[in-house]
Amino acid sequence: MLAEDFSALIRSRRSVRSFRPDPIPDDILDAVLDDARHAPSWSNTRPYCLAVASGERADRLRQAYAAEFDAALPLYHRRPGAMLKAALTGSLPDGDFKTWGRYSDDLRPASVAVGRGLYQHLGIARGDRAGRDAWNRRNCEFFGAPTAVWVFVHDTLLPFSAHDAGLMLQTLMLAAQARGLGSCALGVLATWRGPIDVEFAVPEHYKLVTGLALGYPSDDPVNDFRAEHPPIRLAASR
Ligand SMILES: Cc1cc2nc3c(=O)[nH]c(=O)nc-3n(C[C@H](O)[C@H](O)[C@H](O)COP(=O)(O)O)c2cc1C
């Protein structure tokens, strides 16, 4: 393969946030997963596990995650006492890792910039809480993707298992891209663990780090959004 082709494939991938409902043919999905298994990993342990849902199962999970999102709205809105109430009633999000919280000062600007850029692109104003809620709910519905994937990492090999899952996931996303599929990693799905345990027997020790939407991109203008990709941060030499 030419280096230019490889660069072009990498640069053509971007997060897709609107999908056509068309299912992914089984042989295409199998080929993507088969490519992903060639990713390198710590001592070849491949310390991760995937749950892949399509069709009715994906729809059940879509509904379940949207319901979790609706229930967590008071927390999203930071309503006074909401956190305490959720803690007392045992209804705090049950993810294996905390997905919310303030970014450190050096990381925050990039996160703010991409969020602001995306909302601007969508035409959702800063104070439009209903618009933002609707968008975030769509996020929990996998943006309409016909297939969703949940990524679990082995808790005895952290942080390396999470690192290896990332290597595998990018391989999977590029393998999907090469076959005309679009993808979007969905960290928001890691906020809740309960719905996935209803549908899958996830082996002991595996913790949920992220989800992923997979399917054919729609023509919706949201898919024209482009995040910035500044140069890799390099440590200065002494
Ligand atoms: C682990 C992970 C979790 C992510 N979670 C979300 C998410 O919940 N919702 C979303 O819209 N984008 C999510 N993204 C996409 C990032 O915002 C996106 O990769 C980044 O802005 C760069 O844009 P690009 O993927 O289009 O190149 C996630 C990306 C990663 C790697």
The ligand as an SDF file (V2000), in Angstrom:
LIG
                    3D

 31 33  0  0  0  0  0  0  0  0999 V2000
  -12.8000    7.5940   23.6510 C   0  0  0  0  0  0  0  0  0  0  0  0
  -13.5880    8.6220   22.8850 C   0  0  0  0  0  0  0  0  0  0  0  0
  -14.8650    8.9620   23.3140 C   0  0  0  0  0  0  0  0  0  0  0  0
  -15.6150    9.8770   22.5800 C   0  0  0  0  0  0  0  0  0  0  0  0
  -16.9000   10.1590   22.9670 N   0  0  0  0  0  0  0  0  0  0  0  0
  -17.6690   10.9610   22.2040 C   0  0  0  0  0  0  0  0  0  0  0  0
  -19.0420   11.1520   22.5320 C   0  0  0  0  0  0  0  0  0  0  0  0
  -19.5800   10.6340   23.5100 O   0  0  0  0  0  0  0  0  0  0  0  0
  -19.7730   11.9520   21.7070 N   0  0  0  0  0  0  0  0  0  0  0  0
  -19.2440   12.5520   20.6070 C   0  0  0  0  0  0  0  0  0  0  0  0
  -19.9790   13.2460   19.8890 O   0  0  0  0  0  0  0  0  0  0  0  0
  -17.9420   12.3800   20.2690 N   0  0  0  0  0  0  0  0  0  0  0  0
  -17.1570   11.5970   21.0310 C   0  0  0  0  0  0  0  0  0  0  0  0
  -15.8490   11.3770   20.6860 N   0  0  0  0  0  0  0  0  0  0  0  0
  -15.3190   11.9780   19.4450 C   0  0  0  0  0  0  0  0  0  0  0  0
  -14.3200   13.1040   19.7000 C   0  0  0  0  0  0  0  0  0  0  0  0
  -15.0000   14.2700   20.0650 O   0  0  0  0  0  0  0  0  0  0  0  0
  -13.5420   13.2870   18.3880 C   0  0  0  0  0  0  0  0  0  0  0  0
  -12.7810   12.1340   18.1290 O   0  0  0  0  0  0  0  0  0  0  0  0
  -12.6020   14.5030   18.4020 C   0  0  0  0  0  0  0  0  0  0  0  0
  -13.3350   15.6880   18.5690 O   0  0  0  0  0  0  0  0  0  0  0  0
  -11.8070   14.5890   17.0840 C   0  0  0  0  0  0  0  0  0  0  0  0
  -12.6980   14.6400   15.9920 O   0  0  0  0  0  0  0  0  0  0  0  0
  -12.6890   13.5460   14.8460 P   0  0  0  0  0  0  0  0  0  0  0  0
  -12.9660   12.1920   15.4600 O   0  0  0  0  0  0  0  0  0  0  0  0
  -13.8080   13.9700   13.9090 O   0  0  0  0  0  0  0  0  0  0  0  0
  -11.3550   13.5570   14.1820 O   0  0  0  0  0  0  0  0  0  0  0  0
  -15.0630   10.4900   21.4160 C   0  0  0  0  0  0  0  0  0  0  0  0
  -13.7680   10.1500   21.0110 C   0  0  0  0  0  0  0  0  0  0  0  0
  -13.0360    9.2290   21.7230 C   0  0  0  0  0  0  0  0  0  0  0  0
  -11.6610    8.8320   21.2270 C   0  0  0  0  0  0  0  0  0  0  0  0
  1  2  1  0
  2  3  1  0
  2 30  2  0
  3  4  2  0
  4  5  1  0
  4 28  1  0
  5  6  2  0
  6  7  1  0
  6 13  1  0
  7  8  2  0
  7  9  1  0
  9 10  1  0
 10 11  2  0
 10 12  1  0
 12 13  2  0
 13 14  1  0
 14 15  1  0
 14 28  1  0
 15 16  1  0
 16 17  1  0
 16 18  1  0
 18 19  1  0
 18 20  1  0
 20 21  1  0
 20 22  1  0
 22 23  1  0
 23 24  1  0
 24 25  2  0
 24 26  1  0
 24 27  1  0
 28 29  2  0
 29 30  1  0
 30 31  1  0
M  END
$$$$
